[in-house]
Amino acid sequence: MRWRDWYGDGSLHVLEVGLACCVLELEAAAWAVGAELVADLPDGARVAVVVSGTVTDRLAPAVVALVDACAVRSGRPPAVVSLGACASSGGPYWDSYAVTKGVDALLPVDVYVPGCPPPPAALQAALDELRVAA
């Protein structure tokens, strides 16, 4: 798993589940704030899982497994962020037989970041909101 200490102070760790083009916006936001990759999570860490891109029915079990693994590793359920139209509703591929109609069909979503693509600042605002809520 690829963890980022988003603020550099251990207050929020982000797991990227980059499935399509919106992951570029996620990377741009991470670069803008200087989020650093870390090898492991500290005990009790606050975790946000950012799902970006089209979730297919074939990938759905892997996405759920990643979120479950985060809960086990951190000792508490992670916040789930749905980044972009595809993760939130299937986007332009919503009518495909192979596309999950939004990650919320699999997991409870804490924050939706709309757009196609959403701007990096929108993701940053969502993560700021989660950080304050913790």
Buried (B, 14 or more C-beta within 10 A) or exposed (E): EEBBBBBEEEBBBBBBBBBBBBBBBBBBBBEEBEBEEBEEBEEEBBBBBBBBBBBBBEBBEEBBEBBEBBEEBBEEBBBBBBBBBBBBBBBEBBEEEEBBBBBBEBBEBBBBBEBEBBEBEBBBBBBBEBBEEE
